[in-house]
Structure formats: structure tokens, C-alpha cells
Amino acid sequence: MDFELRQKGALKFLVIPSFEKTGLVKHGFSTRLGGVSRGAFESLNLGLKKTDEKEMVLENYRRFCDAIGVDMNDLVASDQVHGDDIYEAFLQDRGKGINRESDIISKDALMTGQKGVALVTFYADCVPLFFLDVRTPAIALAHAGWRGTVKKIGQKTVIQMMKKYGSKPEDILVGIGPCIKSCCYEVDNPVVEEFKKAFSCLKELIEERGADHWMLDLVKANKKQLEEIGIKPENITVSHYCTCCSSDMFFSYRADHGKTGSLAAVIELV
């Protein structure tokens, strides 16, 4: 199963069919298409911490939120540092990091069990992880770059959902969104050494490309750790898009040489 591409006017976005079928959430993953930003941030940049014009970014939010049916004022944004800390968001957090100051600091994952709280996390090659516990219900998002993947932020998010909401891994649907794939993600020995410590299945995650150079599969690394904790393989939806290969459609830090906008994952219980 794959993510499904949707369009509203010029704006294109992705949804997860298995999530949509539950009727429990509104959600979406943005592309770079259909916004008003210019230059390196053209056009649907959703990163307010970039040097893009704030009013343009806010207009991009209005358009994206309208497309997925979410009230922009309900958004709660993460403050990502490539770590493994998780924040539980509540109704009183709505607007933080978007249209008001935020005290949510150094959090790479967000979760909530409350309706009307729209979680948002940001990407430009790193792995977006969507979580939906269909029983409780409860939701979460996690931002997993190579550092977050090594720290197993995906597993830790599931563990926190289990602790806070009584979630069971077998009841959780997962979406692994567009990110840089193994075709484009070349890393050096220090990164491989970190993965060697964290994953016993290292040979399944890397392909050698000459002295001190490997191609790393972040998607497989995240999928493996989630299956290890009890997520059913059939409950994991993986996007086929590589953000680096498809930099005409997605912002990509690597393809755009560091000067780029931000994609966003959004999910809300209804």
C-alpha cells in the first residue's frame, strides 16, 4: 500500500488510505506545489523558521490546511533538533509555533489523545512517521533523520503511546512518508558505525559504494524498529517517493544543497 496523491487547485498533497478509511482523522503530507513562496522556497514552503517571508508561509498554511480540512488555528508545531524527545499536546497548545509563541522546545515527536489538536512536524529529506491508534484513539507524528532513527524515535513514540493511552502496537497504523531513499542517501563511516550499534541487521540497511561510503536505507531502518516493537507489517504504509529524486515535487535538503523550504506532516483526531 502507498500514499495517495491528491490535488486541490494547484496544491498537491498526499494522504494515507488506511488512515482515511478509519474516519478517525484528518491528515496530509505536503508537497512543494501550490503555494505562494518564491525563490529557493518556491512554492508551498511551510517552514516558519526559514528566511522566507512570514506572510507567504502563513498563506501557504491556509491553503494546505484548507485542502486537508484542518483549521489552521488548531495546529501545534514541533521544535525539531534531530533528537528523540516526545511532547504530548493538548487543546491549550493549539497555535504554538504557528501563530503564537511556543514553549515546546527540542521535541522531534508530538502525540495527543484529544480531538481538535492538529499536530505538525517538518521535513526536507528526513523520514516522516505517522501513527494512528484506531482503538483508543490516539495519534502521533515523529521526525526521524538518521540521528532520530538511530535513537529509535519511532519505537519510543509507540512506547509513549502505550504508556499514556494504553495503546497496543497491534492496533496502531503507521505511515512512512516521502523522504530521501537509499538510492540517494550516501553516508560515511561515522554514520554507519552509529547504525551498527543500534541495529543487529546492519547488512540489510546499507550497500557499500567504495571506501568509506555506503548507501543507507532509512525507511527500512524505521520499518524494522517498528516491527520489532509489535507493529504489524501489513499496518505500515510506505510512500514510494524519494524526496531527493523528486525534488521538483518535494523540498530536499540534499538535492537543493541546503537552501530549501520545509514540507509538513499534519494529523488531527476528529
ChimeraX commands (.cxc) that place a marker at each C-alpha (Angstrom):
marker #1 position 0.00,0.00,0.00 radius 0.5
marker #1 position 1.21,3.51,-0.87 radius 0.5
marker #1 position 0.34,7.08,-0.03 radius 0.5
marker #1 position -2.20,8.60,-2.41 radius 0.5
marker #1 position -1.63,11.86,-4.28 radius 0.5
marker #1 position -4.46,14.42,-4.13 radius 0.5
marker #1 position -4.91,17.85,-5.64 radius 0.5
marker #1 position -6.93,20.95,-4.80 radius 0.5
marker #1 position -6.42,23.65,-7.40 radius 0.5
marker #1 position -2.66,23.89,-7.92 radius 0.5
marker #1 position -1.92,22.45,-4.49 radius 0.5
marker #1 position -0.83,18.79,-4.36 radius 0.5
marker #1 position -0.64,16.71,-1.17 radius 0.5
marker #1 position -0.55,13.10,-0.02 radius 0.5
marker #1 position -2.84,11.05,2.23 radius 0.5
marker #1 position -2.66,7.57,3.72 radius 0.5
marker #1 position -5.61,5.46,2.51 radius 0.5
marker #1 position -5.66,3.20,5.60 radius 0.5
marker #1 position -5.86,6.26,7.88 radius 0.5
marker #1 position -8.57,7.83,5.76 radius 0.5
marker #1 position -10.72,4.68,5.83 radius 0.5
marker #1 position -10.96,4.78,9.63 radius 0.5
marker #1 position -12.82,8.11,9.62 radius 0.5
marker #1 position -10.90,9.00,12.79 radius 0.5
marker #1 position -8.52,11.63,11.45 radius 0.5
marker #1 position -7.87,14.47,9.09 radius 0.5
marker #1 position -4.32,14.34,7.81 radius 0.5
marker #1 position -1.93,15.03,4.97 radius 0.5
marker #1 position 1.67,15.38,3.84 radius 0.5
marker #1 position 2.54,18.44,1.78 radius 0.5
marker #1 position 4.47,18.74,-1.46 radius 0.5
marker #1 position 6.24,21.91,-2.60 radius 0.5
marker #1 position 3.47,22.62,-5.12 radius 0.5
marker #1 position 0.59,25.08,-4.88 radius 0.5
marker #1 position 1.88,27.82,-2.59 radius 0.5
marker #1 position 2.99,31.45,-2.92 radius 0.5
marker #1 position 6.62,31.44,-1.71 radius 0.5
marker #1 position 9.38,32.42,-4.14 radius 0.5
marker #1 position 12.99,31.63,-4.95 radius 0.5
marker #1 position 14.54,28.72,-3.06 radius 0.5
marker #1 position 11.28,28.32,-1.12 radius 0.5
marker #1 position 9.03,28.03,-4.16 radius 0.5
marker #1 position 6.22,27.46,-3.64 radius 0.5
marker #1 position 4.49,25.70,-0.69 radius 0.5
marker #1 position 7.12,26.28,1.99 radius 0.5
marker #1 position 5.69,25.54,5.46 radius 0.5
marker #1 position 8.83,26.32,7.45 radius 0.5
marker #1 position 8.37,29.44,9.57 radius 0.5
marker #1 position 11.98,29.28,10.77 radius 0.5
marker #1 position 13.31,29.77,7.24 radius 0.5
marker #1 position 14.22,33.19,5.82 radius 0.5
marker #1 position 11.04,33.10,3.76 radius 0.5
marker #1 position 8.52,35.93,4.21 radius 0.5
marker #1 position 6.23,35.09,7.14 radius 0.5
marker #1 position 3.02,36.22,5.45 radius 0.5
marker #1 position 3.74,33.97,2.49 radius 0.5
marker #1 position 4.33,30.98,4.75 radius 0.5
marker #1 position 1.10,31.68,6.63 radius 0.5
marker #1 position -0.77,31.86,3.33 radius 0.5
marker #1 position 0.77,28.51,2.42 radius 0.5
marker #1 position -0.59,27.12,5.70 radius 0.5
marker #1 position -4.04,28.49,4.93 radius 0.5
marker #1 position -4.02,26.75,1.55 radius 0.5
marker #1 position -2.66,23.43,2.83 radius 0.5
marker #1 position -4.98,23.32,5.85 radius 0.5
marker #1 position -7.96,24.15,3.64 radius 0.5
marker #1 position -7.03,21.28,1.31 radius 0.5
marker #1 position -6.91,18.70,4.12 radius 0.5
marker #1 position -9.84,20.13,6.09 radius 0.5
marker #1 position -7.92,21.26,9.16 radius 0.5
marker #1 position -8.41,24.59,10.97 radius 0.5
marker #1 position -5.06,26.38,10.87 radius 0.5
marker #1 position -5.67,27.71,14.40 radius 0.5
marker #1 position -5.67,24.12,15.74 radius 0.5
marker #1 position -2.07,23.43,14.67 radius 0.5
marker #1 position 0.63,22.59,17.22 radius 0.5
marker #1 position 4.16,22.66,15.81 radius 0.5
marker #1 position 7.21,20.74,16.91 radius 0.5
marker #1 position 10.63,22.30,17.53 radius 0.5
marker #1 position 12.94,19.74,15.95 radius 0.5
marker #1 position 16.59,19.15,16.85 radius 0.5
marker #1 position 17.18,15.61,15.48 radius 0.5
marker #1 position 16.62,14.20,18.97 radius 0.5
marker #1 position 14.23,11.65,20.45 radius 0.5
marker #1 position 12.11,13.68,22.87 radius 0.5
marker #1 position 8.33,13.42,22.58 radius 0.5
marker #1 position 5.74,16.03,23.57 radius 0.5
marker #1 position 2.14,15.33,24.49 radius 0.5
marker #1 position -0.04,18.10,23.07 radius 0.5
marker #1 position -3.36,19.31,24.48 radius 0.5
marker #1 position -6.08,21.73,23.42 radius 0.5
marker #1 position -4.33,24.60,25.23 radius 0.5
marker #1 position -1.28,24.11,22.97 radius 0.5
marker #1 position -3.14,24.98,19.77 radius 0.5
marker #1 position -1.42,27.71,17.77 radius 0.5
marker #1 position 2.01,27.20,19.34 radius 0.5
marker #1 position 4.82,27.56,16.81 radius 0.5
marker #1 position 2.42,28.80,14.13 radius 0.5
marker #1 position 0.53,31.94,15.14 radius 0.5
marker #1 position 1.83,32.36,18.69 radius 0.5
marker #1 position 5.00,31.81,20.69 radius 0.5
marker #1 position 5.78,28.26,21.73 radius 0.5
marker #1 position 7.28,26.68,24.83 radius 0.5
marker #1 position 7.57,23.34,23.02 radius 0.5
marker #1 position 11.35,23.12,22.84 radius 0.5
marker #1 position 13.60,20.42,21.34 radius 0.5
marker #1 position 10.86,17.92,20.56 radius 0.5
marker #1 position 11.02,15.72,17.47 radius 0.5
marker #1 position 7.73,13.90,18.05 radius 0.5
marker #1 position 4.25,15.01,19.06 radius 0.5
marker #1 position 1.29,12.95,20.26 radius 0.5
marker #1 position -2.21,13.54,21.54 radius 0.5
marker #1 position -5.36,11.74,22.55 radius 0.5
marker #1 position -7.53,14.85,22.25 radius 0.5
marker #1 position -9.75,15.72,19.32 radius 0.5
marker #1 position -9.20,19.07,17.65 radius 0.5
marker #1 position -5.43,19.16,18.21 radius 0.5
marker #1 position -3.66,19.18,14.83 radius 0.5
marker #1 position -0.05,18.02,15.15 radius 0.5
marker #1 position 2.52,19.28,12.64 radius 0.5
marker #1 position 6.14,18.24,12.04 radius 0.5
marker #1 position 8.61,19.33,9.33 radius 0.5
marker #1 position 10.80,17.65,6.70 radius 0.5
marker #1 position 13.16,18.12,3.78 radius 0.5
marker #1 position 14.60,14.57,3.36 radius 0.5
marker #1 position 14.15,13.15,6.89 radius 0.5
marker #1 position 11.60,10.39,7.49 radius 0.5
marker #1 position 8.02,11.38,8.45 radius 0.5
marker #1 position 6.32,8.86,10.73 radius 0.5
marker #1 position 2.53,8.99,11.18 radius 0.5
marker #1 position 0.85,6.96,13.94 radius 0.5
marker #1 position -2.84,6.22,14.50 radius 0.5
marker #1 position -4.11,4.02,17.32 radius 0.5
marker #1 position -7.52,3.04,15.99 radius 0.5
marker #1 position -8.79,1.70,19.34 radius 0.5
marker #1 position -8.10,4.45,21.87 radius 0.5
marker #1 position -7.95,6.50,19.59 radius 0.5
marker #1 position -4.69,8.48,19.68 radius 0.5
marker #1 position -2.27,9.95,17.16 radius 0.5
marker #1 position 1.39,10.90,16.86 radius 0.5
marker #1 position 3.97,12.23,14.43 radius 0.5
marker #1 position 7.73,11.71,14.58 radius 0.5
marker #1 position 10.60,13.30,12.67 radius 0.5
marker #1 position 13.30,10.69,12.01 radius 0.5
marker #1 position 16.52,11.81,10.36 radius 0.5
marker #1 position 19.48,9.45,10.67 radius 0.5
marker #1 position 20.08,10.59,14.25 radius 0.5
marker #1 position 16.45,10.11,15.25 radius 0.5
marker #1 position 16.41,6.74,13.50 radius 0.5
marker #1 position 19.49,5.58,15.41 radius 0.5
marker #1 position 17.88,6.77,18.64 radius 0.5
marker #1 position 14.76,4.80,17.61 radius 0.5
marker #1 position 12.35,7.69,17.95 radius 0.5
marker #1 position 9.72,5.60,16.16 radius 0.5
marker #1 position 9.86,2.87,18.80 radius 0.5
marker #1 position 9.94,5.43,21.59 radius 0.5
marker #1 position 6.84,7.14,20.22 radius 0.5
marker #1 position 4.94,3.84,20.27 radius 0.5
marker #1 position 6.15,3.18,23.83 radius 0.5
marker #1 position 4.88,6.59,24.96 radius 0.5
marker #1 position 1.51,5.95,23.30 radius 0.5
marker #1 position 1.35,2.66,25.20 radius 0.5
marker #1 position 2.16,4.40,28.49 radius 0.5
marker #1 position -0.10,7.43,28.06 radius 0.5
marker #1 position -3.08,6.00,26.21 radius 0.5
marker #1 position -2.91,2.26,26.76 radius 0.5
marker #1 position -2.24,1.76,23.07 radius 0.5
marker #1 position -1.38,-1.69,21.79 radius 0.5
marker #1 position 1.10,-2.00,18.90 radius 0.5
marker #1 position -1.23,-4.34,17.01 radius 0.5
marker #1 position -3.87,-1.56,16.95 radius 0.5
marker #1 position -1.54,1.10,15.53 radius 0.5
marker #1 position -1.46,2.09,11.87 radius 0.5
marker #1 position 1.78,3.67,10.63 radius 0.5
marker #1 position 2.59,5.82,7.62 radius 0.5
marker #1 position 6.19,6.31,6.47 radius 0.5
marker #1 position 6.11,9.37,4.26 radius 0.5
marker #1 position 8.26,10.73,1.42 radius 0.5
marker #1 position 11.91,11.01,2.39 radius 0.5
marker #1 position 15.38,10.50,0.96 radius 0.5
marker #1 position 15.69,6.87,-0.12 radius 0.5
marker #1 position 18.67,4.54,-0.29 radius 0.5
marker #1 position 19.14,5.44,-3.98 radius 0.5
marker #1 position 20.29,8.93,-2.96 radius 0.5
marker #1 position 21.36,8.75,0.69 radius 0.5
marker #1 position 25.12,8.29,0.77 radius 0.5
marker #1 position 26.77,8.30,4.21 radius 0.5
marker #1 position 30.27,7.84,5.62 radius 0.5
marker #1 position 31.79,5.52,8.22 radius 0.5
marker #1 position 30.87,7.51,11.39 radius 0.5
marker #1 position 27.17,7.28,10.47 radius 0.5
marker #1 position 27.44,3.57,9.64 radius 0.5
marker #1 position 29.15,2.95,13.00 radius 0.5
marker #1 position 26.20,4.51,14.80 radius 0.5
marker #1 position 23.78,2.25,12.93 radius 0.5
marker #1 position 25.99,-0.74,13.70 radius 0.5
marker #1 position 25.49,-0.06,17.43 radius 0.5
marker #1 position 21.74,0.37,17.08 radius 0.5
marker #1 position 20.76,-2.33,14.57 radius 0.5
marker #1 position 21.76,-6.01,14.51 radius 0.5
marker #1 position 20.51,-6.20,10.89 radius 0.5
marker #1 position 23.02,-3.60,9.60 radius 0.5
marker #1 position 23.78,-5.53,6.39 radius 0.5
marker #1 position 20.13,-5.18,5.38 radius 0.5
marker #1 position 20.29,-1.41,5.75 radius 0.5
marker #1 position 23.45,-0.47,3.85 radius 0.5
marker #1 position 25.06,-1.02,0.46 radius 0.5
marker #1 position 28.77,-0.33,0.01 radius 0.5
marker #1 position 29.73,2.31,-2.54 radius 0.5
marker #1 position 33.52,2.41,-2.29 radius 0.5
marker #1 position 35.94,3.20,0.51 radius 0.5
marker #1 position 34.15,4.75,3.49 radius 0.5
marker #1 position 30.93,5.30,1.53 radius 0.5
marker #1 position 27.61,3.49,1.87 radius 0.5
marker #1 position 24.03,3.95,0.70 radius 0.5
marker #1 position 21.74,3.88,3.75 radius 0.5
marker #1 position 18.09,2.80,3.83 radius 0.5
marker #1 position 16.36,4.94,6.45 radius 0.5
marker #1 position 12.91,3.63,5.51 radius 0.5
marker #1 position 13.89,0.03,6.17 radius 0.5
marker #1 position 15.61,1.01,9.45 radius 0.5
marker #1 position 12.43,2.68,10.71 radius 0.5
marker #1 position 10.20,-0.13,9.47 radius 0.5
marker #1 position 12.41,-2.73,11.20 radius 0.5
marker #1 position 12.32,-0.97,14.58 radius 0.5
marker #1 position 8.55,-0.57,14.43 radius 0.5
marker #1 position 8.02,-4.22,13.57 radius 0.5
marker #1 position 10.35,-5.18,16.43 radius 0.5
marker #1 position 8.03,-3.46,18.91 radius 0.5
marker #1 position 4.95,-5.18,17.55 radius 0.5
marker #1 position 3.58,-3.03,14.71 radius 0.5
marker #1 position 2.11,-5.40,12.12 radius 0.5
marker #1 position 3.88,-5.20,8.73 radius 0.5
marker #1 position 0.50,-5.05,6.98 radius 0.5
marker #1 position -0.37,-1.95,9.06 radius 0.5
marker #1 position 2.60,0.04,7.73 radius 0.5
marker #1 position 2.08,2.19,4.63 radius 0.5
marker #1 position 5.26,3.35,2.88 radius 0.5
marker #1 position 5.43,6.15,0.32 radius 0.5
marker #1 position 7.38,5.29,-2.81 radius 0.5
marker #1 position 8.58,8.87,-3.29 radius 0.5
marker #1 position 12.23,9.79,-2.79 radius 0.5
marker #1 position 12.39,13.49,-1.94 radius 0.5
marker #1 position 15.85,13.82,-3.48 radius 0.5
marker #1 position 14.91,12.11,-6.77 radius 0.5
marker #1 position 11.65,14.08,-6.89 radius 0.5
marker #1 position 12.96,17.49,-5.83 radius 0.5
marker #1 position 10.65,19.09,-8.39 radius 0.5
marker #1 position 7.78,17.90,-6.18 radius 0.5
marker #1 position 9.34,17.91,-2.70 radius 0.5
marker #1 position 11.80,20.09,-0.81 radius 0.5
marker #1 position 15.09,18.20,-0.45 radius 0.5
marker #1 position 17.98,19.42,1.69 radius 0.5
marker #1 position 20.44,17.27,-0.25 radius 0.5
marker #1 position 19.17,17.97,-3.76 radius 0.5
marker #1 position 18.80,21.70,-3.04 radius 0.5
marker #1 position 22.24,21.93,-1.39 radius 0.5
marker #1 position 20.86,23.09,1.96 radius 0.5
marker #1 position 18.88,26.06,0.64 radius 0.5
marker #1 position 15.31,24.83,0.62 radius 0.5
marker #1 position 11.87,25.03,2.21 radius 0.5
marker #1 position 10.03,22.67,4.55 radius 0.5
marker #1 position 7.40,20.04,3.91 radius 0.5
marker #1 position 4.92,19.27,6.67 radius 0.5
marker #1 position 3.04,16.29,8.08 radius 0.5
marker #1 position -0.28,17.12,9.76 radius 0.5
marker #1 position -2.73,14.86,11.61 radius 0.5
marker #1 position -5.76,15.58,13.81 radius 0.5
marker #1 position -8.33,13.42,15.57 radius 0.5
marker #1 position -11.92,14.24,14.64 radius 0.5
marker link #1:1,2 radius 0.2
marker link #1:2,3 radius 0.2
marker link #1:3,4 radius 0.2
marker link #1:4,5 radius 0.2
marker link #1:5,6 radius 0.2
marker link #1:6,7 radius 0.2
marker link #1:7,8 radius 0.2
marker link #1:8,9 radius 0.2
marker link #1:9,10 radius 0.2
marker link #1:10,11 radius 0.2
marker link #1:11,12 radius 0.2
marker link #1:12,13 radius 0.2
marker link #1:13,14 radius 0.2
marker link #1:14,15 radius 0.2
marker link #1:15,16 radius 0.2
marker link #1:16,17 radius 0.2
marker link #1:17,18 radius 0.2
marker link #1:18,19 radius 0.2
marker link #1:19,20 radius 0.2
marker link #1:20,21 radius 0.2
marker link #1:21,22 radius 0.2
marker link #1:22,23 radius 0.2
marker link #1:23,24 radius 0.2
marker link #1:24,25 radius 0.2
marker link #1:25,26 radius 0.2
marker link #1:26,27 radius 0.2
marker link #1:27,28 radius 0.2
marker link #1:28,29 radius 0.2
marker link #1:29,30 radius 0.2
marker link #1:30,31 radius 0.2
marker link #1:31,32 radius 0.2
marker link #1:32,33 radius 0.2
marker link #1:33,34 radius 0.2
marker link #1:34,35 radius 0.2
marker link #1:35,36 radius 0.2
marker link #1:36,37 radius 0.2
marker link #1:37,38 radius 0.2
marker link #1:38,39 radius 0.2
marker link #1:39,40 radius 0.2
marker link #1:40,41 radius 0.2
marker link #1:41,42 radius 0.2
marker link #1:42,43 radius 0.2
marker link #1:43,44 radius 0.2
marker link #1:44,45 radius 0.2
marker link #1:45,46 radius 0.2
marker link #1:46,47 radius 0.2
marker link #1:47,48 radius 0.2
marker link #1:48,49 radius 0.2
marker link #1:49,50 radius 0.2
marker link #1:50,51 radius 0.2
marker link #1:51,52 radius 0.2
marker link #1:52,53 radius 0.2
marker link #1:53,54 radius 0.2
marker link #1:54,55 radius 0.2
marker link #1:55,56 radius 0.2
marker link #1:56,57 radius 0.2
marker link #1:57,58 radius 0.2
marker link #1:58,59 radius 0.2
marker link #1:59,60 radius 0.2
marker link #1:60,61 radius 0.2
marker link #1:61,62 radius 0.2
marker link #1:62,63 radius 0.2
marker link #1:63,64 radius 0.2
marker link #1:64,65 radius 0.2
marker link #1:65,66 radius 0.2
marker link #1:66,67 radius 0.2
marker link #1:67,68 radius 0.2
marker link #1:68,69 radius 0.2
marker link #1:69,70 radius 0.2
marker link #1:70,71 radius 0.2
marker link #1:71,72 radius 0.2
marker link #1:72,73 radius 0.2
marker link #1:73,74 radius 0.2
marker link #1:74,75 radius 0.2
marker link #1:75,76 radius 0.2
marker link #1:76,77 radius 0.2
marker link #1:77,78 radius 0.2
marker link #1:78,79 radius 0.2
marker link #1:79,80 radius 0.2
marker link #1:80,81 radius 0.2
marker link #1:81,82 radius 0.2
marker link #1:82,83 radius 0.2
marker link #1:83,84 radius 0.2
marker link #1:84,85 radius 0.2
marker link #1:85,86 radius 0.2
marker link #1:86,87 radius 0.2
marker link #1:87,88 radius 0.2
marker link #1:88,89 radius 0.2
marker link #1:89,90 radius 0.2
marker link #1:90,91 radius 0.2
marker link #1:91,92 radius 0.2
marker link #1:92,93 radius 0.2
marker link #1:93,94 radius 0.2
marker link #1:94,95 radius 0.2
marker link #1:95,96 radius 0.2
marker link #1:96,97 radius 0.2
marker link #1:97,98 radius 0.2
marker link #1:98,99 radius 0.2
marker link #1:99,100 radius 0.2
marker link #1:100,101 radius 0.2
marker link #1:101,102 radius 0.2
marker link #1:102,103 radius 0.2
marker link #1:103,104 radius 0.2
marker link #1:104,105 radius 0.2
marker link #1:105,106 radius 0.2
marker link #1:106,107 radius 0.2
marker link #1:107,108 radius 0.2
marker link #1:108,109 radius 0.2
marker link #1:109,110 radius 0.2
marker link #1:110,111 radius 0.2
marker link #1:111,112 radius 0.2
marker link #1:112,113 radius 0.2
marker link #1:113,114 radius 0.2
marker link #1:114,115 radius 0.2
marker link #1:115,116 radius 0.2
marker link #1:116,117 radius 0.2
marker link #1:117,118 radius 0.2
marker link #1:118,119 radius 0.2
marker link #1:119,120 radius 0.2
marker link #1:120,121 radius 0.2
marker link #1:121,122 radius 0.2
marker link #1:122,123 radius 0.2
marker link #1:123,124 radius 0.2
marker link #1:124,125 radius 0.2
marker link #1:125,126 radius 0.2
marker link #1:126,127 radius 0.2
marker link #1:127,128 radius 0.2
marker link #1:128,129 radius 0.2
marker link #1:129,130 radius 0.2
marker link #1:130,131 radius 0.2
marker link #1:131,132 radius 0.2
marker link #1:132,133 radius 0.2
marker link #1:133,134 radius 0.2
marker link #1:134,135 radius 0.2
marker link #1:135,136 radius 0.2
marker link #1:136,137 radius 0.2
marker link #1:137,138 radius 0.2
marker link #1:138,139 radius 0.2
marker link #1:139,140 radius 0.2
marker link #1:140,141 radius 0.2
marker link #1:141,142 radius 0.2
marker link #1:142,143 radius 0.2
marker link #1:143,144 radius 0.2
marker link #1:144,145 radius 0.2
marker link #1:145,146 radius 0.2
marker link #1:146,147 radius 0.2
marker link #1:147,148 radius 0.2
marker link #1:148,149 radius 0.2
marker link #1:149,150 radius 0.2
marker link #1:150,151 radius 0.2
marker link #1:151,152 radius 0.2
marker link #1:152,153 radius 0.2
marker link #1:153,154 radius 0.2
marker link #1:154,155 radius 0.2
marker link #1:155,156 radius 0.2
marker link #1:156,157 radius 0.2
marker link #1:157,158 radius 0.2
marker link #1:158,159 radius 0.2
marker link #1:159,160 radius 0.2
marker link #1:160,161 radius 0.2
marker link #1:161,162 radius 0.2
marker link #1:162,163 radius 0.2
marker link #1:163,164 radius 0.2
marker link #1:164,165 radius 0.2
marker link #1:165,166 radius 0.2
marker link #1:166,167 radius 0.2
marker link #1:167,168 radius 0.2
marker link #1:168,169 radius 0.2
marker link #1:169,170 radius 0.2
marker link #1:170,171 radius 0.2
marker link #1:171,172 radius 0.2
marker link #1:172,173 radius 0.2
marker link #1:173,174 radius 0.2
marker link #1:174,175 radius 0.2
marker link #1:175,176 radius 0.2
marker link #1:176,177 radius 0.2
marker link #1:177,178 radius 0.2
marker link #1:178,179 radius 0.2
marker link #1:179,180 radius 0.2
marker link #1:180,181 radius 0.2
marker link #1:181,182 radius 0.2
marker link #1:182,183 radius 0.2
marker link #1:183,184 radius 0.2
marker link #1:184,185 radius 0.2
marker link #1:185,186 radius 0.2
marker link #1:186,187 radius 0.2
marker link #1:187,188 radius 0.2
marker link #1:188,189 radius 0.2
marker link #1:189,190 radius 0.2
marker link #1:190,191 radius 0.2
marker link #1:191,192 radius 0.2
marker link #1:192,193 radius 0.2
marker link #1:193,194 radius 0.2
marker link #1:194,195 radius 0.2
marker link #1:195,196 radius 0.2
marker link #1:196,197 radius 0.2
marker link #1:197,198 radius 0.2
marker link #1:198,199 radius 0.2
marker link #1:199,200 radius 0.2
marker link #1:200,201 radius 0.2
marker link #1:201,202 radius 0.2
marker link #1:202,203 radius 0.2
marker link #1:203,204 radius 0.2
marker link #1:204,205 radius 0.2
marker link #1:205,206 radius 0.2
marker link #1:206,207 radius 0.2
marker link #1:207,208 radius 0.2
marker link #1:208,209 radius 0.2
marker link #1:209,210 radius 0.2
marker link #1:210,211 radius 0.2
marker link #1:211,212 radius 0.2
marker link #1:212,213 radius 0.2
marker link #1:213,214 radius 0.2
marker link #1:214,215 radius 0.2
marker link #1:215,216 radius 0.2
marker link #1:216,217 radius 0.2
marker link #1:217,218 radius 0.2
marker link #1:218,219 radius 0.2
marker link #1:219,220 radius 0.2
marker link #1:220,221 radius 0.2
marker link #1:221,222 radius 0.2
marker link #1:222,223 radius 0.2
marker link #1:223,224 radius 0.2
marker link #1:224,225 radius 0.2
marker link #1:225,226 radius 0.2
marker link #1:226,227 radius 0.2
marker link #1:227,228 radius 0.2
marker link #1:228,229 radius 0.2
marker link #1:229,230 radius 0.2
marker link #1:230,231 radius 0.2
marker link #1:231,232 radius 0.2
marker link #1:232,233 radius 0.2
marker link #1:233,234 radius 0.2
marker link #1:234,235 radius 0.2
marker link #1:235,236 radius 0.2
marker link #1:236,237 radius 0.2
marker link #1:237,238 radius 0.2
marker link #1:238,239 radius 0.2
marker link #1:239,240 radius 0.2
marker link #1:240,241 radius 0.2
marker link #1:241,242 radius 0.2
marker link #1:242,243 radius 0.2
marker link #1:243,244 radius 0.2
marker link #1:244,245 radius 0.2
marker link #1:245,246 radius 0.2
marker link #1:246,247 radius 0.2
marker link #1:247,248 radius 0.2
marker link #1:248,249 radius 0.2
marker link #1:249,250 radius 0.2
marker link #1:250,251 radius 0.2
marker link #1:251,252 radius 0.2
marker link #1:252,253 radius 0.2
marker link #1:253,254 radius 0.2
marker link #1:254,255 radius 0.2
marker link #1:255,256 radius 0.2
marker link #1:256,257 radius 0.2
marker link #1:257,258 radius 0.2
marker link #1:258,259 radius 0.2
marker link #1:259,260 radius 0.2
marker link #1:260,261 radius 0.2
marker link #1:261,262 radius 0.2
marker link #1:262,263 radius 0.2
marker link #1:263,264 radius 0.2
marker link #1:264,265 radius 0.2
marker link #1:265,266 radius 0.2
marker link #1:266,267 radius 0.2
marker link #1:267,268 radius 0.2
marker link #1:268,269 radius 0.2
marker link #1:269,270 radius 0.2
view
